[in-house]
Every structure is written in structure tokens, then in C-alpha cells.
Amino acid sequence: MEIVPAGWMATAVLASTLVIAGLVYQKRRLMLLRRYGLRGPAPLPILGNMWELIKGGTAVMEEKWLKEYGNVFVWSFGCMQSITVKDPEILKAVLIKDFSHFSSRKLLDTSPSPLDKGIFFLKDTDWKRVRSIMNPTFSSVKLRMMTDDINKCARNLADNLLKCTERDESIAIKDYYGAFTMDVISMTAFGLDVDSQTNFDNELIGHMKKIFNNASVPIPVFLSAIFGDWMQQLLKYLKICFYPRDSMEFFDREVRVMIEERKRNPSNRTDLLQLMLNASLEMSDANANEKAERKMLTTDEIIGQSFLFFLAGYETTASLLSFSAYEMMCNPEVQDRIYEEIVEQLGEEEPTYDNIGKLKYMELVLNETLRLYPALARINREAAKTIEINGVTIPKGSAVTIPIRALHQDPETYPEPTMFRPERFLDFKPNQNNINFLPFGHGPRMCIGMRLALMEAKIAITHVLRKVMFVQSIDTEIPITLKDIGLTVPKTPIRLKVKPRKV
């Protein structure tokens, strides 16, 4: 008789125990949700509705379940149950009225410290403290101080696109806008003039591009979803996450060096790093008391915010600019009208925080671009306690998923929702009806960098349209198709041509 090695036997027992524990947890959770009358698709053991989402696509299945079960339904991603909510009254409560009970996100993230100290990942009192410290960093006064750096990067961008007009070939527009946003982040965050639009050998830029291009999401997400919180903690301990380890370690090391250098030689710059340092004190200060410490950022927290600023600032703004260029190419009358507005309102003036407010039509175009292509297709919040809202009971610990793309495509709010029509925002005011327009989220946890991103986009478009125009090329994909992932990105890079503007 063959003898099974003790090690294999122990592994088999452990695996069986984990599966049984997962099944028990999943069943109890589903029974709780069903008890409160929440309907939804039947889940498979352990996997939940994961297979349906993989096979059919998240967006397709989300639309199907909304039609089948209504504006509130429950579904499972592994052992994690989530309640998708499209009901406007419940959304207002979750995001605003009852925010204190939904202040945290339910994340399947395994980013190790200090990267997990970014404000996006923080929960409860940690989030509230860091947010209060960070808010002044994005004030009107601070944004005005950043405009010179942004204009410098935007001028380089416009010059580089003008050079492209000398070649009769298409370009991947996000390559150019991505380099632009990388330059803006480097300057506004760290005071680094890296010029990634022409300098391809900078080590920091190389590692950041590696992080964006080689993020390995599926395995850690699936493991965390199937086995729960303890698996997330194990993966964090083992430093197994979405991003390449060597690049994260490089970023951590370099920012620590910059922090120490700034402490030795204080700077009068207004970049993000210096503003965070100015808002902080040394935790080891002998005179520091508990109240003062709550107003400080630790070194790890500063690194976490810096990393998050790179992640969010690069992808979201580059995507917004790329999608807006695509829609301007598809709608040349829109492109012409934006240019005419720039000429009428600014003339040859440098775009600034104050005068870009005159570009009303450009703002409509950016809003419509964000409606069709929100950076995140959906966001979520975690219920801190069991609460009833508008007749729906949300159990403690449940994730509440907010389907942003579905909200933005709702024909009752946006007639002919797939059409690009900037004028619809003349009547639909985002500030008044924000619950149906959530490109930056809403409520106290709204994206802290929203105004910076929009300012950056307006300045870039102003410089670019003064020199070039976007036109269709033979390999331009129309209509565009999007990947079915959490981020709104095209399946294939947006390609188009640029021609010199004739004035």
C-alpha cells in the first residue's frame, strides 16, 4: 500500500479546512442577505458569481442583473458579497447623508506598507485624519502655484505633437498624453524636471511606466476574494500584489531619500512633497503631544500619498485627454468650437487657474467625455453597521457597489446615452444632480485631486489645439471598444493623426 507523505496529508487537510470554512462563511452570509429580502443571481460554491463575470463580462452581467433584479441586487465575487445599488435615494444616503456609516471602501488590495497608506486605501479615522491634512494641499492658492509647471509641460506636449505633423502617419495619442501627465506629476509632486516626453532614460519614469504596464491584478484579487481577509494579509506579508516588487521598492527608496534631503535643506517649492512636509512634524519631537501628532503625516504616509498621486494622476488624466481627443476627432465641429472659444476668451494669454474658467464649452466637452468614459466603471463602500435605507436593509460588513458607468448610461437621465453630446450639460448641472454624474465620486470621499485634474486637462487642450488638430487615420477604430475591467480603457490604443492648425 502506498504511503502518503505527512506533508501532503497536512496540506490536504489544510486545503479542505479552508474550503469548508469558505463554504460555511459564504452560506451564512447569503442566508443573512436573503433574510433581508435582497435578491440576486445564484452563486456557485466558493467562486460565487465569479465565473459568470469572467465569461460574460462585468459590464454585460451588471446590465443584465439590473434589468432582472432592479436597482438593488446582491452578487458574490468569491466569498465577498456585494450589493449593487443604482437607486438614487439610497446612493444619496450612502455617499452623503449616512456617510459616517459608509466612510470606508471594501477593497481586494494587497499593496504592502507604505503603499497602502495612500488616502484611497485608508479607512475610518485613519482616512479622516489624512484627508483633513491633505485637503489644503489642493486649495485654490496651491493650485495657482502649480500652473507654471503645468504650462511648461503642456508647451512641450504641443511642440511634440506639432513635430508629429511632419510625418504622414498615425500616432497612439495616449503615449503623448501619458508622457505629459508623467511630467506634470514629477514636477508638481516632487519638483523633478524629467521631461519624459523626450528623455526616455530617466530611472524613476522607467519604473513608473513598468508599474502601469505590468500590473498583475487577477491572481491576488481572486485569492483574496475566494479566501477572504486573512489571505489579503498573507499576500501583503509576502509582498505579492498588483505591482512589480522591484519598482515599488525603488519608488519607496527614492522618495525616502527626497524626504530626508528636504528635511536637511528645506525648500520653498510648492510641490506636493513639500506641502506634505510643511503640514507635518517629526513624530519624535519631544514637545509633540497627542493632539499635534494627529495633524502630522508619518514618512510612510507621505510615501503612500506620493505613490497614489502617481497612480491616479497618470492614468486618469491621460485617459481623459485621450478620450477627449478621440471624440474631437470624431466630431470636428466640437473641436472647432473649442478652438474658437480659446481664441475668443484667452487670445494668446497663458492658461491659468483663473482664466480657464472662461472656457465654458470646453468644460461641457470634458464633462461629456467623463460621462462616457469615467476613469472607474464602479466604486464601492463598506457598511460599518447594519442600516435600513429607503426600505432596503444593508447588513454590517457588506460592500455597496455603485455602478458609475451604468448610471452614466441611463437613458432616463441621459437621452440617447451612447451619443457624444456636450450640450446636454447645459441643462444637466453636475453640481445640482451629482448623484447621476460620478466621474470623481461624490460626498466627503470625492477624489481629492479633481480640480487639479480638470485644470491640467484644460491647460493641455488649450496649448495643443492652438498648434494642431486631430483627424482620423486609416487605422483609427470607430466606434471605440472598451476593456471590461475596473478602469475604463480601450481594448486597442486610440490611434489618430495630427495636422498643423491653419490660422
Beta strands, then each sheet from edge to edge (+ up, - down):
strand 1: 72-77
strand 2: 80-85
strand 3: 171-172
strand 4: 379-382
strand 5: 387-389
strand 6: 392-394
strand 7: 399-402
strand 8: 468-471
strand 9: 495-500
sheet 1: 1+ 2- 7- 4+
sheet 2: 3+ 9- 8+
sheet 3: 5+ 6-
end
